[in-house]
Amino acid sequence: MLASPAAVALVAGSGVDWVCLDAQHGEHDDASVREVCSRRDARVPVVVRPPANDAAWIGRALDAGAAGVIVPMVDDAGQARAAVAACRYPPLGGRSWGPLGGAYGNSVPDAAQANAAVRVSVMVETAAALAAVDEIAAVPGVDEVFVGPFDLSLSLGRDVDDLVGDESGDAPLRRIVAACERAGVRAAAFGATAERSAALLALGFTSVVVTTDVASLSLGAASVVTAVRAGA
C-alpha cells in the first residue's frame, strides 16, 4: 500500500511468493508503479491492482513491467472480457504495444510471450458478481478469480469474518471456489491476517494475500514496544 520501493523490497525479501502494488486503495500511482517495477526483484513477481477496470491504466502497469493485474469490481462476464482484452496484445486482446522495460535495462518479451505470461485476475466483490461468478470464471483469458471479502460482505450485508467463517455447503466463498474449479482457474482472496488467511486456504483458495506492508509495519512496531514496556 505504501508507495515506497524500499517497502516493496523488504516485503519481497520476506519469503512471499508475489507482491501486489495497490493503486486502488493504497498510495501507488502511475509514477510509483513504474519506479517499483523498474527496480523489482525478478525472483518475486509484482502485480498491480489498478484503480478501476481501465484499459489505459492496465496497459501502463503492464508496460512498466508488472507480471499481471488484479482488476477490481468486475461484476459480469462482459467486464471480465474487457479486463482480459486490456491485458493481451492482438489477436487475443487490444493492448497497445509500448513496454518500458528496455528503458530500464530489462529484457522485453515479444507479444506472444507477454500474452502467455501475463496474469489476469478479476475481483468478485459484489452480490452481482457472486451471481455471475460461473460466467466470469469461464471467460477465456481469465487466470484467476480474486475475492475481495470486505466489499463482498458489505454487498451481502454480512460481517466479513462471518462470511469467511461460513462453512455451509452453499456459502458464498465455497460457491466461488467451486466455480473456479469448474472453469480451471485459480481462486484467490484477500486475507490480511494469519487467521483469516488460514480460513481462506481451508476453504480451497490457493492464492491469498496474507498481510500488507502497513499492517506489518504497525503490528511489528507495536509488538516490540509492548515487549519492551512489559520487560521494563
N, C-alpha and C positions, 0 to 999 in steps of 0.2 A: 504493500500500500504506500510505502514511503518512496518518493521519487529520488532515490539515492542508489547509485551504482555500488557504493560500499555496502549498503544494507543487502542488496541482492547478492553480492559476492559472499557475504557472511552466511546468508541463508543457503546459498548454493553449496557451501562447504560443510554443511551440517549433516549431510548424508541423504538429503531428499532426492527424489527421482526427477523432479522438474519444479520449475518456479513460474508463477503467474504474476505478471505486472497488471495491476488493477487500475484501468483508466476510466472505469465506470464510477466506482465509489472511493477509489484511492487518489493519491496525489499525481499519478502519472498522466502525462500529456504526450503529445506527439514528439516533442523535443527529448523528454526523458526516456521514452521508449527507444528512440534512435540511439541515445547515448548508452543506455544499458546494453542494447543488443550489439553495438559496435565493440563493447568490451566484455562480452559474455564469455563464460567458460563453456567451451564447446561440448564438454562432457555432461553438462546439465542443461537439458532443453529449456528454453524460455518461451512461454506462451503469453498472449496478451488478451485481457478482457477489454474490448473497446466500449465506449460509452453507449453504443447502440448498434443495431444491425445495419451498419452504414458501409457501403462498398468502398468509399474513399478512405475511411478510417481503417478498415480491414486491410485494404491494399497497402497503405503506408506502413502498417505494423509488419506485414509480411515482407515488404521491400526492405525494411530496416534489419531483417534477419530473424524475426520471430519464427519459432517452429510451428506455430499454429495460433488459433484464436478460440476464445470461449465467448460465444455470441449471446448476449443477454436477451431476455424477454422474447423468446421465439414461441409464438402461440399456435402456429399451424404449419402444415407441410409447405405451403407457399412461401412462408417466411424462412423456413429451413432451406428450401431450394435457393432462395436469394442469398443466404449466407454461403452456401456451397459455391455458387457462381462467383461470388466475390473473392473466393479463396483459390480458384483454379483458373489457369490460362485456357484459352480456346484449344481444342473444341469442347473441353469439359466444363468451361465456365466463361466468365467475361473479364477476368483480371487483366489489367493493363501491365505491359512489360516495363520495368524500371527499377530493378533491385539495386540497393545501395551498397551491397556487400563489397563490391570492387573498390569503392571509395575508402573503405576501412581496411583494405588489405586482405579481406576474406574471400574465399572462393565463392563463385556464384553458380548455382546449379542451372542446367538448362530447363526449359519449360516442362518437359516430360518428367524430369527428375523432381522438380518442385511440386508438380501435381501429385506425384506418388508419395512424396514425403510429408506434405502439409497435414496438420492435424486439425480437423474441423469439429469443434464441439458446439452444440446448440443447447441453450439453457431452457429447461422446462421448469417454470416457476409461477404458473398461474393455473387457476381452475380450468381455463380454456385449453391451455397446453396439456394438462393432465388428460382431458377428454380426448385430445387428438394425439396422444403420445405414440400410439402404434403407427399412425401415418407419418409423424415426424421422424421416428426412428428408422422407418423404411425408406426415407428419401435417399436416393443414390448419392454417395459422396459424403454423407454424414458419418463421421467416425465414432462419435461419442455423444450421448445424451447426458447433460450435466444438470443436476438438480440444485436449485437454489432453495434450500429448505425454509429460510426465513421468509422470503417473498411468497413461497407456496403456502406456508402456514397462514400468512396474513390473508391470502386469497381464499383459503378454505375456511377461515375463521377458527383456526386451531392454534394452540400453543406449539412452538417449534419442537420442544422436547417430547410433547405428546405425539406429534407427527412422527418424529424419528423413532420413538419407542413403540409405535403401533406395530404389533406382530401378527395382526389378524390376517386371514387369507386374502382379503380384498383391500388391504391397507394401501394407500396411495403410493408409497415408496416401493412396495412389493410389485405393484402394477407396473411401475416404471422399469424396474429391473427385468420383469418378465417380458415387457415389450422390447427391451434391448436384446435380450436373449433370442427372441424370435427373429429379430432383424439382423442379428450377428454383429452388433456394435457394442462398444464399451458403455458401462453405466458408471457415471461419476457423480460426485456430490461435494458440497462444501460442509466440512465438519467443524473446523475451527478449534475444537477442544479434543483432547485424547479420548474422553468418554464418548462424545458424540461420534467421533471418527470410528471408534471401535464398533459402535452400534450400527453405523452405516456399512462397514465392512461385513458385519454379521448378516446384514440384510441382502448382501450379494453385490454391493458396489465394489468395483475393482480399482477405482482411481479416486482418491479422497484428499481434499485439502485439509491437512491436519493442524495447521496453525497459520498465523500471519506474522509478519515482521513486527507490527505494532504490539500484538499480544505477547510475543516472545520477549521483546524489549521490556515492556512494562511488568510482566509477570516475573521475568528473571531478576530485574532490579528489586522488585518487591520482596522476592524470596531471600535475597542476600540481606536486605535491610532488616527484614523480620528476624533472620537468624542472628545477625549481629546484636540487635536490640535484646533478643532473648538471652544471648550469652552475657550481655552487659548487665 
